[in-house]
Amino acid sequence: SASFEPGGPPAGDHPELRAASFTTGGTGEVRGWEDRLLGPKVPNILYAQVGDSYVPRAEGYVPVGGFGRGLFSVDLRLPFPWLGPNFGSRLYLDGGRVWSNDARFGLEGDPNGQEKLFMAAGTGIDLRTPVGPVETSIAYKLNPSITDLVDASDMLLAVQEGRPIESLPRRNGRRWQFHLAIGTSF
């Protein structure tokens, strides 16, 4: 089962804890994930008023974070053949983990397999310009959690209907992440 209640705030919705928690993922960290979305996360539930009641809908995920974080990156940078000295290429392997043993987050244990070490591999092209470097990269999640592959709106619907999230369709296109950075990201 997921770790939030339909009709109420998601578990882990404690702003005072989020201000002190770690997140990771994104262009400058683990490039296989969107900004801050590696590790524990829950659907971002918004409510629309329909008549006299409120109807929940999910728009992506919101990070829960944790009190522990570990990251690594192996980045091999090479000249880009035939394009001149202003172009470079890269191959990389990034990894990271976000976790918390603190029960105040409301996510005891390892909710939906979101606290393990996650890794992504990718490639990129760099361009040196007069105003600074421009870097593009594409990464592939090697070992995503179920929440990395399941759409948040599908997860919300499954919880409302009492279905296990393990039965939800995986969207393998969600394994890919594109990044564009202006300036040096590493």
C-alpha positions in Angstrom: 0.0 0.0 0.0 1.1 3.6 -0.6 2.0 5.8 2.3 -0.7 8.5 2.1 -4.4 8.8 2.9 -6.8 9.8 0.1 -8.7 12.9 1.3 -5.9 14.0 3.7 -2.4 15.3 3.6 0.4 12.9 2.4 2.3 11.2 5.2 5.5 13.1 5.8 3.8 16.4 5.2 5.7 18.1 8.1 7.2 21.4 6.8 9.5 21.7 9.9 11.1 18.4 9.0 11.3 19.1 5.3 13.4 22.2 6.0 16.0 20.0 7.7 15.8 17.0 5.3 18.0 16.0 2.4 16.9 15.4 -1.2 18.8 14.6 -4.3 18.5 14.1 -8.1 18.8 16.4 -11.0 21.4 18.1 -13.2 24.0 18.7 -10.5 23.6 15.4 -8.6 22.1 12.1 -9.8 21.3 12.9 -13.4 18.9 10.0 -13.9 16.2 11.6 -11.8 14.4 14.9 -11.9 15.4 17.6 -9.5 15.1 16.4 -5.9 13.1 13.3 -6.9 15.5 10.4 -6.1 14.4 8.7 -2.9 11.2 8.9 -0.8 8.4 10.7 -2.6 4.6 10.8 -2.6 2.1 11.9 -5.1 1.5 15.7 -5.2 -2.2 15.7 -4.4 -4.2 18.8 -5.3 -7.9 19.2 -4.6 -10.5 20.7 -7.0 -13.9 21.9 -5.7 -16.7 20.1 -7.5 -20.0 21.3 -6.1 -19.9 21.0 -2.4 -17.0 18.5 -2.3 -13.3 18.4 -3.1 -12.0 15.9 -5.6 -8.3 14.9 -5.3 -6.0 14.7 -8.3 -2.3 14.0 -8.5 0.2 16.1 -10.4 3.6 14.4 -10.3 5.5 13.6 -7.1 6.8 15.7 -4.2 9.9 14.7 -2.4 9.7 13.6 1.2 13.4 13.6 1.7 15.4 12.1 4.6 17.9 12.8 7.3 20.7 10.8 5.5 22.0 11.2 2.0 24.9 9.7 0.0 26.0 10.4 -3.5 28.7 9.4 -6.0 29.6 10.2 -9.6 32.1 8.8 -12.0 32.4 11.1 -15.0 34.7 10.4 -18.0 35.1 13.5 -20.2 36.6 13.2 -23.6 37.1 15.5 -26.7 34.3 15.2 -29.2 35.9 13.8 -32.4 35.9 16.0 -35.5 34.0 19.0 -33.9 37.0 21.0 -32.6 38.3 22.0 -29.2 35.1 23.7 -28.1 33.1 20.4 -28.0 33.5 17.7 -25.5 31.7 14.4 -24.7 31.1 12.5 -21.5 30.1 9.1 -20.1 29.0 8.9 -16.5 27.6 6.7 -13.8 25.8 8.5 -10.9 24.4 7.0 -7.8 22.6 8.2 -4.7 20.5 7.3 -1.7 18.2 9.3 0.6 16.9 7.7 3.7 15.6 8.4 7.2 15.0 6.2 10.3 13.0 8.9 11.9 9.3 7.9 12.4 8.2 11.6 12.3 8.3 11.4 8.5 5.5 8.8 8.6 7.3 6.5 6.2 8.7 3.8 8.5 10.7 1.1 6.8 11.5 1.4 3.2 8.2 2.7 1.5 7.8 1.3 -2.0 11.6 0.5 -2.2 12.5 4.2 -2.2 15.4 4.2 0.2 18.0 2.0 -1.5 21.0 3.0 -3.5 19.8 4.1 -7.0 22.1 4.4 -10.0 21.9 5.9 -13.5 24.2 5.8 -16.5 24.3 8.4 -19.2 26.1 10.4 -21.9 26.4 14.0 -22.8 27.8 16.7 -25.0 29.5 19.9 -23.8 30.0 23.1 -25.7 32.3 25.9 -24.6 30.9 29.3 -25.5 32.1 32.9 -24.8 29.4 33.2 -22.1 30.2 29.8 -20.4 29.7 26.1 -21.0 26.5 24.5 -22.2 26.0 20.9 -21.2 23.4 18.5 -22.4 23.0 15.0 -21.1 20.7 12.0 -21.2 20.6 9.5 -18.4 18.9 6.1 -17.9 17.7 4.9 -14.5 19.4 1.5 -13.9 17.4 0.4 -10.9 14.3 2.7 -10.4 11.8 2.3 -7.6 8.1 1.5 -8.5 7.3 5.2 -7.9 9.9 6.2 -10.5 8.0 4.1 -13.1 4.4 4.6 -12.1 2.4 7.7 -12.9 1.3 9.6 -9.8 -2.3 9.8 -10.9 -2.4 6.0 -11.4 -1.0 5.6 -7.9 -3.7 7.9 -6.4 -6.4 6.0 -8.2 -5.1 2.6 -7.0 -5.0 3.7 -3.4 -8.5 5.1 -3.7 -9.7 1.8 -5.1 -7.7 -0.3 -2.7 -5.5 -1.9 -5.3 -1.9 -2.7 -4.7 0.5 -0.3 -6.4 2.6 -3.3 -7.6 -0.3 -4.1 -10.0 0.0 -0.7 -11.7 1.5 -0.4 -15.3 5.1 0.5 -15.4 6.1 3.3 -17.9 9.6 2.5 -19.0 9.8 5.8 -20.8 10.1 7.3 -17.3 13.6 5.7 -17.0 15.0 8.3 -19.3 15.9 11.8 -18.1 17.2 14.7 -20.2 19.2 17.6 -18.6 20.4 20.9 -20.0 22.9 23.0 -17.9 24.3 26.4 -18.6 27.5 26.7 -16.6 29.4 23.9 -15.0 27.3 21.3 -13.2 30.1 19.2 -11.9 
